[in-house]
Amino acid sequence: MTRHFNVLVERDSEGFFVATVPALPGCHTQAQSLDQLMARIQEAIALYLEVEGDSASELDFVGVQRVAVEA
């Protein structure tokens, strides 16, 4: 069975790409290239589902918003 998950990709202050799966709490990884990141996040998702079970609900992608906050 093929499952689809939204993956949020960001770049940290050291230049590494960071991938997070909002539907799977704690499921994230990082890499120096996007190709490596995609391979790693697929592996992380597979391991998450293996350990936590297949109860994760798929979320519908709506969009991404950048919010500015004075701090």
PQR file of N, CA, C, O and H, with PARSE charges and radii, in Angstrom:
ATOM      1  N   MET A   1       0.845  -1.175   0.000 -0.4000 1.5000
ATOM      2  CA  MET A   1       0.000   0.000   0.000 -0.0000 2.0000
ATOM      3  C   MET A   1       0.894   1.243   0.000  0.5500 1.7000
ATOM      4  O   MET A   1       1.841   1.328   0.782 -0.5500 1.4000
ATOM      5  N   THR A   2       0.603   2.177  -0.850 -0.4000 1.5000
ATOM      6  CA  THR A   2       1.354   3.427  -0.933 -0.0000 2.0000
ATOM      7  C   THR A   2       0.660   4.489  -0.101  0.5500 1.7000
ATOM      8  O   THR A   2      -0.535   4.734  -0.264 -0.5500 1.4000
ATOM      9  H   THR A   2      -0.166   2.108  -1.486  0.4000 1.0000
ATOM     10  N   ARG A   3       1.409   5.115   0.787 -0.4000 1.5000
ATOM     11  CA  ARG A   3       0.898   6.217   1.607 -0.0000 2.0000
ATOM     12  C   ARG A   3       1.574   7.497   1.159  0.5500 1.7000
ATOM     13  O   ARG A   3       2.711   7.460   0.689 -0.5500 1.4000
ATOM     14  H   ARG A   3       2.380   4.915   0.919  0.4000 1.0000
ATOM     15  N   HIS A   4       0.910   8.607   1.292 -0.4000 1.5000
ATOM     16  CA  HIS A   4       1.460   9.902   0.932 -0.0000 2.0000
ATOM     17  C   HIS A   4       1.472  10.807   2.159  0.5500 1.7000
ATOM     18  O   HIS A   4       0.485  10.891   2.890 -0.5500 1.4000
ATOM     19  H   HIS A   4      -0.014   8.637   1.674  0.4000 1.0000
ATOM     20  N   PHE A   5       2.597  11.482   2.380 -0.4000 1.5000
ATOM     21  CA  PHE A   5       2.735  12.384   3.515 -0.0000 2.0000
ATOM     22  C   PHE A   5       3.296  13.716   3.034  0.5500 1.7000
ATOM     23  O   PHE A   5       4.137  13.757   2.136 -0.5500 1.4000
ATOM     24  H   PHE A   5       3.399  11.414   1.786  0.4000 1.0000
ATOM     25  N   ASN A   6       2.830  14.794   3.633 -0.4000 1.5000
ATOM     26  CA  ASN A   6       3.403  16.109   3.377 -0.0000 2.0000
ATOM     27  C   ASN A   6       4.702  16.215   4.163  0.5500 1.7000
ATOM     28  O   ASN A   6       4.775  15.797   5.319 -0.5500 1.4000
ATOM     29  H   ASN A   6       2.147  14.761   4.362  0.4000 1.0000
ATOM     30  N   VAL A   7       5.720  16.774   3.532 -0.4000 1.5000
ATOM     31  CA  VAL A   7       7.020  16.947   4.166 -0.0000 2.0000
ATOM     32  C   VAL A   7       7.392  18.424   4.091  0.5500 1.7000
ATOM     33  O   VAL A   7       7.408  19.013   3.010 -0.5500 1.4000
ATOM     34  H   VAL A   7       5.660  17.113   2.594  0.4000 1.0000
ATOM     35  N   LEU A   8       7.686  19.011   5.228 -0.4000 1.5000
ATOM     36  CA  LEU A   8       8.126  20.393   5.297 -0.0000 2.0000
ATOM     37  C   LEU A   8       9.649  20.409   5.218  0.5500 1.7000
ATOM     38  O   LEU A   8      10.314  19.731   6.002 -0.5500 1.4000
ATOM     39  H   LEU A   8       7.673  18.533   6.106  0.4000 1.0000
ATOM     40  N   VAL A   9      10.209  21.173   4.282 -0.4000 1.5000
ATOM     41  CA  VAL A   9      11.654  21.253   4.103 -0.0000 2.0000
ATOM     42  C   VAL A   9      12.113  22.674   4.406  0.5500 1.7000
ATOM     43  O   VAL A   9      11.592  23.642   3.851 -0.5500 1.4000
ATOM     44  H   VAL A   9       9.669  21.724   3.645  0.4000 1.0000
ATOM     45  N   GLU A  10      13.090  22.782   5.289 -0.4000 1.5000
ATOM     46  CA  GLU A  10      13.664  24.068   5.656 -0.0000 2.0000
ATOM     47  C   GLU A  10      15.193  23.955   5.613  0.5500 1.7000
ATOM     48  O   GLU A  10      15.737  22.853   5.534 -0.5500 1.4000
ATOM     49  H   GLU A  10      13.513  21.996   5.740  0.4000 1.0000
ATOM     50  N   ARG A  11      15.878  25.098   5.667 -0.4000 1.5000
ATOM     51  CA  ARG A  11      17.337  25.090   5.737 -0.0000 2.0000
ATOM     52  C   ARG A  11      17.733  25.740   7.063  0.5500 1.7000
ATOM     53  O   ARG A  11      17.251  26.822   7.398 -0.5500 1.4000
ATOM     54  H   ARG A  11      15.437  25.993   5.732  0.4000 1.0000
ATOM     55  N   ASP A  12      18.620  25.072   7.821 -0.4000 1.5000
ATOM     56  CA  ASP A  12      19.031  25.629   9.108 -0.0000 2.0000
ATOM     57  C   ASP A  12      20.167  26.634   8.940  0.5500 1.7000
ATOM     58  O   ASP A  12      20.623  26.888   7.825 -0.5500 1.4000
ATOM     59  H   ASP A  12      19.013  24.193   7.550  0.4000 1.0000
ATOM     60  N   SER A  13      20.615  27.197  10.045 -0.4000 1.5000
ATOM     61  CA  SER A  13      21.624  28.256  10.009 -0.0000 2.0000
ATOM     62  C   SER A  13      22.987  27.767   9.528  0.5500 1.7000
ATOM     63  O   SER A  13      23.829  28.576   9.139 -0.5500 1.4000
ATOM     64  H   SER A  13      20.245  26.991  10.951  0.4000 1.0000
ATOM     65  N   GLU A  14      23.215  26.459   9.550 -0.4000 1.5000
ATOM     66  CA  GLU A  14      24.490  25.896   9.093 -0.0000 2.0000
ATOM     67  C   GLU A  14      24.411  25.409   7.652  0.5500 1.7000
ATOM     68  O   GLU A  14      25.387  24.868   7.132 -0.5500 1.4000
ATOM     69  H   GLU A  14      22.531  25.802   9.867  0.4000 1.0000
ATOM     70  N   GLY A  15      23.261  25.593   6.995 -0.4000 1.5000
ATOM     71  CA  GLY A  15      23.114  25.209   5.603 -0.0000 2.0000
ATOM     72  C   GLY A  15      22.565  23.817   5.370  0.5500 1.7000
ATOM     73  O   GLY A  15      22.428  23.401   4.220 -0.5500 1.4000
ATOM     74  H   GLY A  15      22.468  26.032   7.417  0.4000 1.0000
ATOM     75  N   PHE A  16      22.247  23.080   6.427 -0.4000 1.5000
ATOM     76  CA  PHE A  16      21.676  21.745   6.273 -0.0000 2.0000
ATOM     77  C   PHE A  16      20.194  21.859   5.951  0.5500 1.7000
ATOM     78  O   PHE A  16      19.515  22.758   6.445 -0.5500 1.4000
ATOM     79  H   PHE A  16      22.358  23.418   7.362  0.4000 1.0000
ATOM     80  N   PHE A  17      19.695  20.953   5.127 -0.4000 1.5000
ATOM     81  CA  PHE A  17      18.274  20.853   4.858 -0.0000 2.0000
ATOM     82  C   PHE A  17      17.655  19.985   5.949  0.5500 1.7000
ATOM     83  O   PHE A  17      18.213  18.958   6.334 -0.5500 1.4000
ATOM     84  H   PHE A  17      20.247  20.223   4.725  0.4000 1.0000
ATOM     85  N   VAL A  18      16.498  20.410   6.438 -0.4000 1.5000
ATOM     86  CA  VAL A  18      15.796  19.700   7.507 -0.0000 2.0000
ATOM     87  C   VAL A  18      14.401  19.364   7.011  0.5500 1.7000
ATOM     88  O   VAL A  18      13.683  20.241   6.530 -0.5500 1.4000
ATOM     89  H   VAL A  18      16.044  21.244   6.125  0.4000 1.0000
ATOM     90  N   ALA A  19      14.011  18.094   7.124 -0.4000 1.5000
ATOM     91  CA  ALA A  19      12.682  17.639   6.704 -0.0000 2.0000
ATOM     92  C   ALA A  19      11.888  17.203   7.927  0.5500 1.7000
ATOM     93  O   ALA A  19      12.395  16.494   8.797 -0.5500 1.4000
ATOM     94  H   ALA A  19      14.595  17.382   7.514  0.4000 1.0000
ATOM     95  N   THR A  20      10.626  17.641   7.978 -0.4000 1.5000
ATOM     96  CA  THR A  20       9.717  17.290   9.064 -0.0000 2.0000
ATOM     97  C   THR A  20       8.407  16.810   8.466  0.5500 1.7000
ATOM     98  O   THR A  20       7.930  17.364   7.476 -0.5500 1.4000
ATOM     99  H   THR A  20      10.214  18.217   7.271  0.4000 1.0000
ATOM    100  N   VAL A  21       7.820  15.771   9.072 -0.4000 1.5000
ATOM    101  CA  VAL A  21       6.544  15.234   8.614 -0.0000 2.0000
ATOM    102  C   VAL A  21       5.485  15.615   9.653  0.5500 1.7000
ATOM    103  O   VAL A  21       5.418  14.988  10.710 -0.5500 1.4000
ATOM    104  H   VAL A  21       8.208  15.320   9.876  0.4000 1.0000
ATOM    105  N   PRO A  22       4.653  16.630   9.374 -0.5600 1.5000
ATOM    106  CA  PRO A  22       3.680  17.096  10.366  0.2800 2.0000
ATOM    107  C   PRO A  22       2.721  16.014  10.868  0.5500 1.7000
ATOM    108  O   PRO A  22       2.314  16.057  12.029 -0.5500 1.4000
ATOM    109  N   ALA A  23       2.358  15.066  10.042 -0.4000 1.5000
ATOM    110  CA  ALA A  23       1.409  14.029  10.441 -0.0000 2.0000
ATOM    111  C   ALA A  23       2.034  12.971  11.343  0.5500 1.7000
ATOM    112  O   ALA A  23       1.323  12.155  11.929 -0.5500 1.4000
ATOM    113  H   ALA A  23       2.689  15.031   9.099  0.4000 1.0000
ATOM    114  N   LEU A  24       3.371  12.981  11.457 -0.4000 1.5000
ATOM    115  CA  LEU A  24       4.078  11.975  12.252 -0.0000 2.0000
ATOM    116  C   LEU A  24       4.947  12.691  13.286  0.5500 1.7000
ATOM    117  O   LEU A  24       6.106  12.991  13.003 -0.5500 1.4000
ATOM    118  H   LEU A  24       3.949  13.644  10.981  0.4000 1.0000
ATOM    119  N   PRO A  25       4.418  12.971  14.471 -0.5600 1.5000
ATOM    120  CA  PRO A  25       5.168  13.721  15.477  0.2800 2.0000
ATOM    121  C   PRO A  25       6.538  13.102  15.760  0.5500 1.7000
ATOM    122  O   PRO A  25       6.654  11.907  16.031 -0.5500 1.4000
ATOM    123  N   GLY A  26       7.563  13.939  15.689 -0.4000 1.5000
ATOM    124  CA  GLY A  26       8.921  13.477  15.959 -0.0000 2.0000
ATOM    125  C   GLY A  26       9.626  12.877  14.759  0.5500 1.7000
ATOM    126  O   GLY A  26      10.775  12.450  14.872 -0.5500 1.4000
ATOM    127  H   GLY A  26       7.468  14.910  15.468  0.4000 1.0000
ATOM    128  N   CYS A  27       8.967  12.835  13.616 -0.4000 1.5000
ATOM    129  CA  CYS A  27       9.575  12.257  12.409 -0.0000 2.0000
ATOM    130  C   CYS A  27      10.249  13.370  11.617  0.5500 1.7000
ATOM    131  O   CYS A  27       9.589  14.179  10.965 -0.5500 1.4000
ATOM    132  H   CYS A  27       8.034  13.181  13.524  0.4000 1.0000
ATOM    133  N   HIS A  28      11.582  13.393  11.688 -0.4000 1.5000
ATOM    134  CA  HIS A  28      12.345  14.405  10.978 -0.0000 2.0000
ATOM    135  C   HIS A  28      13.760  13.895  10.722  0.5500 1.7000
ATOM    136  O   HIS A  28      14.203  12.923  11.335 -0.5500 1.4000
ATOM    137  H   HIS A  28      12.118  12.736  12.218  0.4000 1.0000
ATOM    138  N   THR A  29      14.451  14.554   9.823 -0.4000 1.5000
ATOM    139  CA  THR A  29      15.839  14.213   9.518 -0.0000 2.0000
ATOM    140  C   THR A  29      16.493  15.422   8.875  0.5500 1.7000
ATOM    141  O   THR A  29      15.837  16.425   8.591 -0.5500 1.4000
ATOM    142  H   THR A  29      14.091  15.343   9.325  0.4000 1.0000
ATOM    143  N   GLN A  30      17.795  15.313   8.650 -0.4000 1.5000
ATOM    144  CA  GLN A  30      18.514  16.400   7.986 -0.0000 2.0000
ATOM    145  C   GLN A  30      19.577  15.832   7.065  0.5500 1.7000
ATOM    146  O   GLN A  30      19.991  14.682   7.210 -0.5500 1.4000
ATOM    147  H   GLN A  30      18.327  14.498   8.880  0.4000 1.0000
ATOM    148  N   ALA A  31      20.018  16.658   6.105 -0.4000 1.5000
ATOM    149  CA  ALA A  31      21.045  16.244   5.151 -0.0000 2.0000
ATOM    150  C   ALA A  31      21.652  17.474   4.498  0.5500 1.7000
ATOM    151  O   ALA A  31      21.116  18.577   4.608 -0.5500 1.4000
ATOM    152  H   ALA A  31      19.681  17.592   5.987  0.4000 1.0000
ATOM    153  N   GLN A  32      22.770  17.279   3.818 -0.4000 1.5000
ATOM    154  CA  GLN A  32      23.447  18.389   3.151 -0.0000 2.0000
ATOM    155  C   GLN A  32      22.892  18.662   1.762  0.5500 1.7000
ATOM    156  O   GLN A  32      23.104  19.749   1.225 -0.5500 1.4000
ATOM    157  H   GLN A  32      23.205  16.383   3.729  0.4000 1.0000
ATOM    158  N   SER A  33      22.181  17.697   1.160 -0.4000 1.5000
ATOM    159  CA  SER A  33      21.597  17.909  -0.170 -0.0000 2.0000
ATOM    160  C   SER A  33      20.133  17.492  -0.150  0.5500 1.7000
ATOM    161  O   SER A  33      19.717  16.694   0.690 -0.5500 1.4000
ATOM    162  H   SER A  33      22.009  16.814   1.597  0.4000 1.0000
ATOM    163  N   LEU A  34      19.354  18.038  -1.083 -0.4000 1.5000
ATOM    164  CA  LEU A  34      17.941  17.686  -1.168 -0.0000 2.0000
ATOM    165  C   LEU A  34      17.741  16.225  -1.569  0.5500 1.7000
ATOM    166  O   LEU A  34      16.832  15.567  -1.061 -0.5500 1.4000
ATOM    167  H   LEU A  34      19.692  18.686  -1.766  0.4000 1.0000
ATOM    168  N   ASP A  35      18.572  15.713  -2.468 -0.4000 1.5000
ATOM    169  CA  ASP A  35      18.458  14.303  -2.862 -0.0000 2.0000
ATOM    170  C   ASP A  35      18.673  13.386  -1.667  0.5500 1.7000
ATOM    171  O   ASP A  35      17.916  12.437  -1.457 -0.5500 1.4000
ATOM    172  H   ASP A  35      19.310  16.247  -2.880  0.4000 1.0000
ATOM    173  N   GLN A  36      19.702  13.671  -0.890 -0.4000 1.5000
ATOM    174  CA  GLN A  36      19.991  12.874   0.301 -0.0000 2.0000
ATOM    175  C   GLN A  36      18.867  13.029   1.326  0.5500 1.7000
ATOM    176  O   GLN A  36      18.498  12.068   2.000 -0.5500 1.4000
ATOM    177  H   GLN A  36      20.316  14.441  -1.060  0.4000 1.0000
ATOM    178  N   LEU A  37      18.330  14.240   1.436 -0.4000 1.5000
ATOM    179  CA  LEU A  37      17.244  14.495   2.380 -0.0000 2.0000
ATOM    180  C   LEU A  37      16.010  13.672   2.041  0.5500 1.7000
ATOM    181  O   LEU A  37      15.389  13.093   2.933 -0.5500 1.4000
ATOM    182  H   LEU A  37      18.631  15.020   0.888  0.4000 1.0000
ATOM    183  N   MET A  38      15.646  13.611   0.764 -0.4000 1.5000
ATOM    184  CA  MET A  38      14.460  12.858   0.359 -0.0000 2.0000
ATOM    185  C   MET A  38      14.629  11.360   0.640  0.5500 1.7000
ATOM    186  O   MET A  38      13.682  10.700   1.069 -0.5500 1.4000
ATOM    187  H   MET A  38      16.150  14.081   0.039  0.4000 1.0000
ATOM    188  N   ALA A  39      15.810  10.832   0.403 -0.4000 1.5000
ATOM    189  CA  ALA A  39      16.059   9.419   0.709 -0.0000 2.0000
ATOM    190  C   ALA A  39      15.955   9.173   2.206  0.5500 1.7000
ATOM    191  O   ALA A  39      15.379   8.178   2.644 -0.5500 1.4000
ATOM    192  H   ALA A  39      16.579  11.368   0.055  0.4000 1.0000
ATOM    193  N   ARG A  40      16.516  10.084   2.982 -0.4000 1.5000
ATOM    194  CA  ARG A  40      16.490   9.925   4.443 -0.0000 2.0000
ATOM    195  C   ARG A  40      15.082  10.068   5.020  0.5500 1.7000
ATOM    196  O   ARG A  40      14.724   9.337   5.944 -0.5500 1.4000
ATOM    197  H   ARG A  40      16.984  10.893   2.626  0.4000 1.0000
ATOM    198  N   ILE A  41      14.279  10.991   4.495 -0.4000 1.5000
ATOM    199  CA  ILE A  41      12.940  11.164   5.060 -0.0000 2.0000
ATOM    200  C   ILE A  41      12.045   9.987   4.690  0.5500 1.7000
ATOM    201  O   ILE A  41      11.170   9.611   5.470 -0.5500 1.4000
ATOM    202  H   ILE A  41      14.570  11.585   3.745  0.4000 1.0000
ATOM    203  N   GLN A  42      12.249   9.400   3.515 -0.4000 1.5000
ATOM    204  CA  GLN A  42      11.486   8.188   3.173 -0.0000 2.0000
ATOM    205  C   GLN A  42      11.827   7.064   4.136  0.5500 1.7000
ATOM    206  O   GLN A  42      10.944   6.329   4.579 -0.5500 1.4000
ATOM    207  H   GLN A  42      12.960   9.705   2.881  0.4000 1.0000
ATOM    208  N   GLU A  43      13.105   6.929   4.461 -0.4000 1.5000
ATOM    209  CA  GLU A  43      13.526   5.909   5.420 -0.0000 2.0000
ATOM    210  C   GLU A  43      12.963   6.208   6.808  0.5500 1.7000
ATOM    211  O   GLU A  43      12.512   5.299   7.504 -0.5500 1.4000
ATOM    212  H   GLU A  43      13.823   7.526   4.102  0.4000 1.0000
ATOM    213  N   ALA A  44      12.988   7.481   7.213 -0.4000 1.5000
ATOM    214  CA  ALA A  44      12.464   7.865   8.523 -0.0000 2.0000
ATOM    215  C   ALA A  44      10.971   7.578   8.631  0.5500 1.7000
ATOM    216  O   ALA A  44      10.499   7.108   9.666 -0.5500 1.4000
ATOM    217  H   ALA A  44      13.354   8.220   6.647  0.4000 1.0000
ATOM    218  N   ILE A  45      10.226   7.863   7.559 -0.4000 1.5000
ATOM    219  CA  ILE A  45       8.784   7.586   7.554 -0.0000 2.0000
ATOM    220  C   ILE A  45       8.534   6.090   7.664  0.5500 1.7000
ATOM    221  O   ILE A  45       7.692   5.657   8.450 -0.5500 1.4000
ATOM    222  H   ILE A  45      10.610   8.245   6.718  0.4000 1.0000
ATOM    223  N   ALA A  46       9.257   5.299   6.885 -0.4000 1.5000
ATOM    224  CA  ALA A  46       9.085   3.839   6.928 -0.0000 2.0000
ATOM    225  C   ALA A  46       9.381   3.299   8.321  0.5500 1.7000
ATOM    226  O   ALA A  46       8.642   2.453   8.826 -0.5500 1.4000
ATOM    227  H   ALA A  46       9.941   5.651   6.246  0.4000 1.0000
ATOM    228  N   LEU A  47      10.451   3.776   8.947 -0.4000 1.5000
ATOM    229  CA  LEU A  47      10.792   3.326  10.303 -0.0000 2.0000
ATOM    230  C   LEU A  47       9.751   3.773  11.314  0.5500 1.7000
ATOM    231  O   LEU A  47       9.392   3.011  12.213 -0.5500 1.4000
ATOM    232  H   LEU A  47      11.051   4.463   8.537  0.4000 1.0000
ATOM    233  N   TYR A  48       9.264   4.995  11.179 -0.4000 1.5000
ATOM    234  CA  TYR A  48       8.229   5.498  12.076 -0.0000 2.0000
ATOM    235  C   TYR A  48       6.995   4.602  12.012  0.5500 1.7000
ATOM    236  O   TYR A  48       6.467   4.190  13.045 -0.5500 1.4000
ATOM    237  H   TYR A  48       9.555   5.614  10.449  0.4000 1.0000
ATOM    238  N   LEU A  49       6.538   4.304  10.802 -0.4000 1.5000
ATOM    239  CA  LEU A  49       5.342   3.469  10.645 -0.0000 2.0000
ATOM    240  C   LEU A  49       5.574   2.058  11.161  0.5500 1.7000
ATOM    241  O   LEU A  49       4.659   1.428  11.691 -0.5500 1.4000
ATOM    242  H   LEU A  49       6.966   4.639   9.963  0.4000 1.0000
ATOM    243  N   GLU A  50       6.794   1.562  11.008 -0.4000 1.5000
ATOM    244  CA  GLU A  50       7.120   0.224  11.506 -0.0000 2.0000
ATOM    245  C   GLU A  50       7.069   0.183  13.029  0.5500 1.7000
ATOM    246  O   GLU A  50       6.550  -0.772  13.607 -0.5500 1.4000
ATOM    247  H   GLU A  50       7.538   2.074  10.577  0.4000 1.0000
ATOM    248  N   VAL A  51       7.604   1.211  13.680 -0.4000 1.5000
ATOM    249  CA  VAL A  51       7.674   1.244  15.140 -0.0000 2.0000
ATOM    250  C   VAL A  51       6.343   1.679  15.758  0.5500 1.7000
ATOM    251  O   VAL A  51       5.867   1.053  16.704 -0.5500 1.4000
ATOM    252  H   VAL A  51       8.026   1.986  13.211  0.4000 1.0000
ATOM    253  N   GLU A  52       5.750   2.735  15.234 -0.4000 1.5000
ATOM    254  CA  GLU A  52       4.545   3.312  15.822 -0.0000 2.0000
ATOM    255  C   GLU A  52       3.248   2.690  15.309  0.5500 1.7000
ATOM    256  O   GLU A  52       2.178   2.939  15.865 -0.5500 1.4000
ATOM    257  H   GLU A  52       6.137   3.244  14.466  0.4000 1.0000
ATOM    258  N   GLY A  53       3.337   1.898  14.271 -0.4000 1.5000
ATOM    259  CA  GLY A  53       2.138   1.322  13.686 -0.0000 2.0000
ATOM    260  C   GLY A  53       1.622   2.181  12.558  0.5500 1.7000
ATOM    261  O   GLY A  53       2.176   3.240  12.266 -0.5500 1.4000
ATOM    262  H   GLY A  53       4.207   1.696  13.820  0.4000 1.0000
ATOM    263  N   ASP A  54       0.576   1.731  11.933 -0.4000 1.5000
ATOM    264  CA  ASP A  54       0.055   2.383  10.731 -0.0000 2.0000
ATOM    265  C   ASP A  54      -1.161   3.250  11.042  0.5500 1.7000
ATOM    266  O   ASP A  54      -2.059   3.390  10.212 -0.5500 1.4000
ATOM    267  H   ASP A  54       0.125   0.870  12.169  0.4000 1.0000
ATOM    268  N   SER A  55      -1.184   3.835  12.253 -0.4000 1.5000
ATOM    269  CA  SER A  55      -2.358   4.609  12.658 -0.0000 2.0000
ATOM    270  C   SER A  55      -2.259   6.093  12.300  0.5500 1.7000
ATOM    271  O   SER A  55      -3.162   6.866  12.621 -0.5500 1.4000
ATOM    272  H   SER A  55      -0.455   3.721  12.927  0.4000 1.0000
ATOM    273  N   ALA A  56      -1.181   6.494  11.645 -0.4000 1.5000
ATOM    274  CA  ALA A  56      -1.007   7.906  11.285 -0.0000 2.0000
ATOM    275  C   ALA A  56      -2.064   8.321  10.272  0.5500 1.7000
ATOM    276  O   ALA A  56      -2.332   7.608   9.305 -0.5500 1.4000
ATOM    277  H   ALA A  56      -0.448   5.866  11.384  0.4000 1.0000
ATOM    278  N   SER A  57      -2.657   9.482  10.510 -0.4000 1.5000
ATOM    279  CA  SER A  57      -3.668   9.970   9.579 -0.0000 2.0000
ATOM    280  C   SER A  57      -3.021  10.908   8.577  0.5500 1.7000
ATOM    281  O   SER A  57      -2.174  11.726   8.935 -0.5500 1.4000
ATOM    282  H   SER A  57      -2.439  10.061  11.295  0.4000 1.0000
ATOM    283  N   GLU A  58      -3.418  10.785   7.344 -0.4000 1.5000
ATOM    284  CA  GLU A  58      -2.900  11.670   6.311 -0.0000 2.0000
ATOM    285  C   GLU A  58      -3.626  13.002   6.399  0.5500 1.7000
ATOM    286  O   GLU A  58      -4.845  13.046   6.567 -0.5500 1.4000
ATOM    287  H   GLU A  58      -4.107  10.120   7.054  0.4000 1.0000
ATOM    288  N   LEU A  59      -2.866  14.090   6.283 -0.4000 1.5000
ATOM    289  CA  LEU A  59      -3.430  15.430   6.341 -0.0000 2.0000
ATOM    290  C   LEU A  59      -3.496  16.004   4.932  0.5500 1.7000
ATOM    291  O   LEU A  59      -2.602  15.765   4.120 -0.5500 1.4000
ATOM    292  H   LEU A  59      -1.876  14.053   6.146  0.4000 1.0000
ATOM    293  N   ASP A  60      -4.543  16.755   4.643 -0.4000 1.5000
ATOM    294  CA  ASP A  60      -4.642  17.428   3.350 -0.0000 2.0000
ATOM    295  C   ASP A  60      -3.765  18.666   3.363  0.5500 1.7000
ATOM    296  O   ASP A  60      -3.832  19.463   4.298 -0.5500 1.4000
ATOM    297  H   ASP A  60      -5.269  16.949   5.303  0.4000 1.0000
ATOM    298  N   PHE A  61      -2.945  18.834   2.338 -0.4000 1.5000
ATOM    299  CA  PHE A  61      -2.087  20.013   2.240 -0.0000 2.0000
ATOM    300  C   PHE A  61      -2.937  21.217   1.859  0.5500 1.7000
ATOM    301  O   PHE A  61      -3.703  21.171   0.896 -0.5500 1.4000
ATOM    302  H   PHE A  61      -2.890  18.186   1.578  0.4000 1.0000
ATOM    303  N   VAL A  62      -2.794  22.290   2.621 -0.4000 1.5000
ATOM    304  CA  VAL A  62      -3.531  23.514   2.355 -0.0000 2.0000
ATOM    305  C   VAL A  62      -2.580  24.589   1.843  0.5500 1.7000
ATOM    306  O   VAL A  62      -2.882  25.261   0.857 -0.5500 1.4000
ATOM    307  H   VAL A  62      -2.172  22.327   3.403  0.4000 1.0000
ATOM    308  N   GLY A  63      -1.457  24.758   2.489 -0.4000 1.5000
ATOM    309  CA  GLY A  63      -0.504  25.766   2.074 -0.0000 2.0000
ATOM    310  C   GLY A  63       0.510  26.056   3.164  0.5500 1.7000
ATOM    311  O   GLY A  63       0.460  25.480   4.250 -0.5500 1.4000
ATOM    312  H   GLY A  63      -1.211  24.212   3.291  0.4000 1.0000
ATOM    313  N   VAL A  64       1.418  26.946   2.862 -0.4000 1.5000
ATOM    314  CA  VAL A  64       2.440  27.349   3.812 -0.0000 2.0000
ATOM    315  C   VAL A  64       2.373  28.856   3.959  0.5500 1.7000
ATOM    316  O   VAL A  64       2.256  29.582   2.972 -0.5500 1.4000
ATOM    317  H   VAL A  64       1.459  27.415   1.979  0.4000 1.0000
ATOM    318  N   GLN A  65       2.446  29.315   5.173 -0.4000 1.5000
ATOM    319  CA  GLN A  65       2.416  30.739   5.455 -0.0000 2.0000
ATOM    320  C   GLN A  65       3.644  31.111   6.269  0.5500 1.7000
ATOM    321  O   GLN A  65       4.033  30.380   7.179 -0.5500 1.4000
ATOM    322  H   GLN A  65       2.541  28.725   5.975  0.4000 1.0000
ATOM    323  N   ARG A  66       4.256  32.242   5.948 -0.4000 1.5000
ATOM    324  CA  ARG A  66       5.353  32.781   6.751 -0.0000 2.0000
ATOM    325  C   ARG A  66       4.774  33.915   7.566  0.5500 1.7000
ATOM    326  O   ARG A  66       4.142  34.824   7.026 -0.5500 1.4000
ATOM    327  H   ARG A  66       3.940  32.836   5.209  0.4000 1.0000
ATOM    328  N   VAL A  67       4.993  33.858   8.884 -0.4000 1.5000
ATOM    329  CA  VAL A  67       4.416  34.836   9.798 -0.0000 2.0000
ATOM    330  C   VAL A  67       5.547  35.596  10.496  0.5500 1.7000
ATOM    331  O   VAL A  67       6.495  34.986  10.991 -0.5500 1.4000
ATOM    332  H   VAL A  67       5.506  33.120   9.323  0.4000 1.0000
ATOM    333  N   ALA A  68       5.447  36.900  10.533 -0.4000 1.5000
ATOM    334  CA  ALA A  68       6.427  37.732  11.245 -0.0000 2.0000
ATOM    335  C   ALA A  68       5.875  38.113  12.602  0.5500 1.7000
ATOM    336  O   ALA A  68       4.711  38.497  12.718 -0.5500 1.4000
ATOM    337  H   ALA A  68       4.677  37.396  10.131  0.4000 1.0000
ATOM    338  N   VAL A  69       6.712  38.009  13.639 -0.4000 1.5000
ATOM    339  CA  VAL A  69       6.320  38.333  15.000 -0.0000 2.0000
ATOM    340  C   VAL A  69       7.429  39.178  15.620  0.5500 1.7000
ATOM    341  O   VAL A  69       8.601  38.805  15.568 -0.5500 1.4000
ATOM    342  H   VAL A  69       7.657  37.697  13.545  0.4000 1.0000
ATOM    343  N   GLU A  70       7.061  40.305  16.200 -0.4000 1.5000
ATOM    344  CA  GLU A  70       8.042  41.129  16.920 -0.0000 2.0000
ATOM    345  C   GLU A  70       8.391  40.429  18.227  0.5500 1.7000
ATOM    346  O   GLU A  70       7.510  40.064  19.006 -0.5500 1.4000
ATOM    347  H   GLU A  70       6.108  40.608  16.241  0.4000 1.0000
ATOM    348  N   ALA A  71       9.677  40.248  18.453 -0.4000 1.5000
ATOM    349  CA  ALA A  71      10.094  39.574  19.694 -0.0000 2.0000
ATOM    350  C   ALA A  71      11.241  40.315  20.344  0.5500 1.7000
ATOM    351  O   ALA A  71      11.727  39.900  21.396 -0.5500 1.4000
ATOM    352  H   ALA A  71      10.393  40.544  17.820  0.4000 1.0000
TER
END
